[in-house]
Amino acid sequence: MSFGGGKGTTSVESPAATTLANLAESFAGETTGIRTGLIDAMQEVLQTGGSSIPIISRAVESTRQAGSDALKGINEQLALSGLAGTPEGESIRSKTMQQGEIAAGQTEQSLANAIFQMIPNLVLGQAQAATQGLAGAIPGMQKGRETAFALGK
Protein backbone atom coordinates (compact mmCIF):
# COMPACT_ATOMS: atom_id res chain seq x y z
CA MET A 1 0.00 0.00 0.00
CA SER A 2 1.39 3.38 -0.88
CA PHE A 3 0.69 6.75 0.58
CA GLY A 4 1.63 9.64 -1.60
CA GLY A 5 2.12 13.24 -0.87
CA GLY A 6 4.11 15.99 -2.47
CA LYS A 7 7.73 14.91 -2.74
CA GLY A 8 7.81 11.23 -1.86
CA THR A 9 5.89 8.02 -1.44
CA THR A 10 5.95 5.75 1.58
CA SER A 11 5.28 2.03 1.19
CA VAL A 12 3.63 0.18 4.09
CA GLU A 13 3.14 -3.60 3.95
CA SER A 14 0.53 -5.12 6.21
CA PRO A 15 1.22 -8.69 7.34
CA ALA A 16 -2.54 -9.26 7.51
CA ALA A 17 -3.06 -8.03 3.96
CA THR A 18 -0.21 -10.19 2.68
CA THR A 19 -1.57 -13.27 4.45
CA LEU A 20 -5.08 -12.64 3.14
CA ALA A 21 -3.81 -12.12 -0.38
CA ASN A 22 -1.89 -15.40 -0.16
CA LEU A 23 -5.00 -17.21 1.13
CA ALA A 24 -7.10 -15.77 -1.69
CA GLU A 25 -4.54 -16.85 -4.30
CA SER A 26 -4.34 -20.31 -2.78
CA PHE A 27 -8.14 -20.69 -2.77
CA ALA A 28 -8.39 -19.45 -6.34
CA GLY A 29 -5.68 -21.86 -7.47
CA GLU A 30 -7.26 -24.87 -5.77
CA THR A 31 -10.72 -24.25 -7.19
CA THR A 32 -9.84 -23.12 -10.71
CA GLY A 33 -10.74 -26.42 -12.39
CA ILE A 34 -14.06 -26.74 -10.60
CA ARG A 35 -15.00 -23.12 -11.23
CA THR A 36 -14.00 -23.37 -14.88
CA GLY A 37 -16.10 -26.51 -15.34
CA LEU A 38 -19.13 -24.94 -13.69
CA ILE A 39 -18.78 -21.73 -15.66
CA ASP A 40 -18.46 -23.72 -18.91
CA ALA A 41 -21.60 -25.71 -18.03
CA MET A 42 -23.46 -22.52 -17.17
CA GLN A 43 -22.48 -20.94 -20.49
CA GLU A 44 -23.58 -24.07 -22.31
CA VAL A 45 -26.96 -23.93 -20.58
CA LEU A 46 -27.36 -20.27 -21.51
CA GLN A 47 -26.40 -20.92 -25.16
CA THR A 48 -28.02 -24.27 -25.96
CA GLY A 49 -30.20 -25.26 -23.05
CA GLY A 50 -27.62 -27.78 -21.89
CA SER A 51 -28.33 -30.55 -24.40
CA SER A 52 -24.64 -31.16 -25.05
CA ILE A 53 -23.61 -31.35 -21.39
CA PRO A 54 -22.69 -35.00 -20.79
CA ILE A 55 -24.52 -35.42 -17.47
CA ILE A 56 -27.71 -33.98 -18.97
CA SER A 57 -27.37 -36.11 -22.10
CA ARG A 58 -26.91 -39.26 -20.00
CA ALA A 59 -29.89 -38.40 -17.80
CA VAL A 60 -32.10 -37.79 -20.84
CA GLU A 61 -30.92 -41.05 -22.41
CA SER A 62 -31.66 -42.93 -19.18
CA THR A 63 -35.13 -41.38 -19.05
CA ARG A 64 -35.75 -42.34 -22.67
CA GLN A 65 -34.57 -45.89 -21.96
CA ALA A 66 -36.97 -46.10 -19.02
CA GLY A 67 -39.77 -44.90 -21.31
CA SER A 68 -38.80 -47.51 -23.89
CA ASP A 69 -38.78 -50.24 -21.24
CA ALA A 70 -42.21 -49.09 -20.03
CA LEU A 71 -43.53 -49.18 -23.60
CA LYS A 72 -42.15 -52.69 -24.06
CA GLY A 73 -43.95 -53.77 -20.89
CA ILE A 74 -47.18 -52.14 -22.08
CA ASN A 75 -46.90 -53.91 -25.44
CA GLU A 76 -46.48 -57.25 -23.67
CA GLN A 77 -49.46 -56.58 -21.39
CA LEU A 78 -51.61 -55.47 -24.31
CA ALA A 79 -50.71 -58.64 -26.22
CA LEU A 80 -51.51 -60.83 -23.20
CA SER A 81 -54.83 -59.10 -22.60
CA GLY A 82 -55.85 -59.19 -26.27
CA LEU A 83 -55.92 -55.38 -26.55
CA ALA A 84 -52.94 -55.11 -28.93
CA GLY A 85 -53.99 -53.45 -32.17
CA THR A 86 -57.34 -52.27 -30.79
CA PRO A 87 -58.22 -48.58 -30.46
CA GLU A 88 -58.08 -48.88 -26.66
CA GLY A 89 -54.71 -50.61 -26.78
CA GLU A 90 -53.30 -48.05 -29.22
CA SER A 91 -54.56 -45.25 -26.98
CA ILE A 92 -52.76 -46.77 -23.96
CA ARG A 93 -49.63 -47.29 -26.06
CA SER A 94 -49.75 -43.74 -27.42
CA LYS A 95 -50.16 -42.23 -23.94
CA THR A 96 -47.23 -44.26 -22.64
CA MET A 97 -45.01 -43.04 -25.50
CA GLN A 98 -46.10 -39.45 -24.92
CA GLN A 99 -45.40 -39.66 -21.19
CA GLY A 100 -41.92 -41.01 -21.92
CA GLU A 101 -41.13 -38.10 -24.23
CA ILE A 102 -42.51 -35.58 -21.74
CA ALA A 103 -40.38 -37.11 -18.99
CA ALA A 104 -37.26 -36.90 -21.17
CA GLY A 105 -37.96 -33.26 -21.99
CA GLN A 106 -38.61 -32.44 -18.34
CA THR A 107 -35.39 -34.17 -17.31
CA GLU A 108 -33.33 -32.03 -19.67
CA GLN A 109 -35.14 -28.84 -18.67
CA SER A 110 -34.94 -29.63 -14.95
CA LEU A 111 -31.19 -30.27 -15.02
CA ALA A 112 -30.55 -27.23 -17.21
CA ASN A 113 -32.58 -25.11 -14.76
CA ALA A 114 -30.60 -26.50 -11.83
CA ILE A 115 -27.33 -25.52 -13.50
CA PHE A 116 -28.75 -22.13 -14.51
CA GLN A 117 -29.82 -21.46 -10.92
CA MET A 118 -26.25 -22.13 -9.79
CA ILE A 119 -25.01 -18.99 -11.58
CA PRO A 120 -25.96 -16.45 -8.90
CA ASN A 121 -25.05 -18.91 -6.15
CA LEU A 122 -21.59 -19.39 -7.63
CA VAL A 123 -21.00 -15.68 -8.05
CA LEU A 124 -22.46 -14.67 -4.69
CA GLY A 125 -21.06 -17.74 -2.95
CA GLN A 126 -17.51 -16.93 -4.00
CA ALA A 127 -17.90 -13.40 -2.72
CA GLN A 128 -19.43 -14.67 0.51
CA ALA A 129 -16.71 -17.29 1.01
CA ALA A 130 -14.03 -14.67 0.49
CA THR A 131 -15.75 -12.28 2.90
CA GLN A 132 -16.17 -14.99 5.52
CA GLY A 133 -12.54 -16.00 5.09
CA LEU A 134 -11.44 -12.42 5.62
CA ALA A 135 -13.71 -12.01 8.62
CA GLY A 136 -12.38 -15.21 10.13
CA ALA A 137 -8.75 -14.43 9.43
CA ILE A 138 -8.66 -10.84 10.67
CA PRO A 139 -9.57 -11.54 14.34
CA GLY A 140 -6.87 -14.22 14.48
CA MET A 141 -4.32 -11.86 13.02
CA GLN A 142 -5.43 -9.09 15.34
CA LYS A 143 -5.02 -11.45 18.32
CA GLY A 144 -1.52 -12.32 17.13
CA ARG A 145 -0.62 -8.64 16.88
CA GLU A 146 -1.99 -7.98 20.39
CA THR A 147 0.07 -10.88 21.77
CA ALA A 148 3.20 -9.67 20.00
CA PHE A 149 2.60 -6.13 21.28
CA ALA A 150 2.11 -7.42 24.85
CA LEU A 151 5.39 -9.34 24.61
CA GLY A 152 7.15 -6.20 23.44
CA LYS A 153 7.82 -7.38 19.90
C-alpha positions in Angstrom: 0.0 0.0 0.0 1.4 3.4 -0.9 0.7 6.7 0.6 1.6 9.6 -1.6 2.1 13.2 -0.9 4.1 16.0 -2.5 7.7 14.9 -2.7 7.8 11.2 -1.9 5.9 8.0 -1.4 6.0 5.8 1.6 5.3 2.0 1.2 3.6 0.2 4.1 3.1 -3.6 3.9 0.5 -5.1 6.2 1.2 -8.7 7.3 -2.5 -9.3 7.5 -3.1 -8.0 4.0 -0.2 -10.2 2.7 -1.6 -13.3 4.4 -5.1 -12.6 3.1 -3.8 -12.1 -0.4 -1.9 -15.4 -0.2 -5.0 -17.2 1.1 -7.1 -15.8 -1.7 -4.5 -16.8 -4.3 -4.3 -20.3 -2.8 -8.1 -20.7 -2.8 -8.4 -19.4 -6.3 -5.7 -21.9 -7.5 -7.3 -24.9 -5.8 -10.7 -24.2 -7.2 -9.8 -23.1 -10.7 -10.7 -26.4 -12.4 -14.1 -26.7 -10.6 -15.0 -23.1 -11.2 -14.0 -23.4 -14.9 -16.1 -26.5 -15.3 -19.1 -24.9 -13.7 -18.8 -21.7 -15.7 -18.5 -23.7 -18.9 -21.6 -25.7 -18.0 -23.5 -22.5 -17.2 -22.5 -20.9 -20.5 -23.6 -24.1 -22.3 -27.0 -23.9 -20.6 -27.4 -20.3 -21.5 -26.4 -20.9 -25.2 -28.0 -24.3 -26.0 -30.2 -25.3 -23.0 -27.6 -27.8 -21.9 -28.3 -30.5 -24.4 -24.6 -31.2 -25.1 -23.6 -31.3 -21.4 -22.7 -35.0 -20.8 -24.5 -35.4 -17.5 -27.7 -34.0 -19.0 -27.4 -36.1 -22.1 -26.9 -39.3 -20.0 -29.9 -38.4 -17.8 -32.1 -37.8 -20.8 -30.9 -41.1 -22.4 -31.7 -42.9 -19.2 -35.1 -41.4 -19.1 -35.7 -42.3 -22.7 -34.6 -45.9 -22.0 -37.0 -46.1 -19.0 -39.8 -44.9 -21.3 -38.8 -47.5 -23.9 -38.8 -50.2 -21.2 -42.2 -49.1 -20.0 -43.5 -49.2 -23.6 -42.2 -52.7 -24.1 -43.9 -53.8 -20.9 -47.2 -52.1 -22.1 -46.9 -53.9 -25.4 -46.5 -57.2 -23.7 -49.5 -56.6 -21.4 -51.6 -55.5 -24.3 -50.7 -58.6 -26.2 -51.5 -60.8 -23.2 -54.8 -59.1 -22.6 -55.9 -59.2 -26.3 -55.9 -55.4 -26.6 -52.9 -55.1 -28.9 -54.0 -53.4 -32.2 -57.3 -52.3 -30.8 -58.2 -48.6 -30.5 -58.1 -48.9 -26.7 -54.7 -50.6 -26.8 -53.3 -48.0 -29.2 -54.6 -45.2 -27.0 -52.8 -46.8 -24.0 -49.6 -47.3 -26.1 -49.7 -43.7 -27.4 -50.2 -42.2 -23.9 -47.2 -44.3 -22.6 -45.0 -43.0 -25.5 -46.1 -39.4 -24.9 -45.4 -39.7 -21.2 -41.9 -41.0 -21.9 -41.1 -38.1 -24.2 -42.5 -35.6 -21.7 -40.4 -37.1 -19.0 -37.3 -36.9 -21.2 -38.0 -33.3 -22.0 -38.6 -32.4 -18.3 -35.4 -34.2 -17.3 -33.3 -32.0 -19.7 -35.1 -28.8 -18.7 -34.9 -29.6 -15.0 -31.2 -30.3 -15.0 -30.5 -27.2 -17.2 -32.6 -25.1 -14.8 -30.6 -26.5 -11.8 -27.3 -25.5 -13.5 -28.8 -22.1 -14.5 -29.8 -21.5 -10.9 -26.2 -22.1 -9.8 -25.0 -19.0 -11.6 -26.0 -16.5 -8.9 -25.0 -18.9 -6.2 -21.6 -19.4 -7.6 -21.0 -15.7 -8.0 -22.5 -14.7 -4.7 -21.1 -17.7 -3.0 -17.5 -16.9 -4.0 -17.9 -13.4 -2.7 -19.4 -14.7 0.5 -16.7 -17.3 1.0 -14.0 -14.7 0.5 -15.7 -12.3 2.9 -16.2 -15.0 5.5 -12.5 -16.0 5.1 -11.4 -12.4 5.6 -13.7 -12.0 8.6 -12.4 -15.2 10.1 -8.7 -14.4 9.4 -8.7 -10.8 10.7 -9.6 -11.5 14.3 -6.9 -14.2 14.5 -4.3 -11.9 13.0 -5.4 -9.1 15.3 -5.0 -11.5 18.3 -1.5 -12.3 17.1 -0.6 -8.6 16.9 -2.0 -8.0 20.4 0.1 -10.9 21.8 3.2 -9.7 20.0 2.6 -6.1 21.3 2.1 -7.4 24.8 5.4 -9.3 24.6 7.1 -6.2 23.4 7.8 -7.4 19.9 
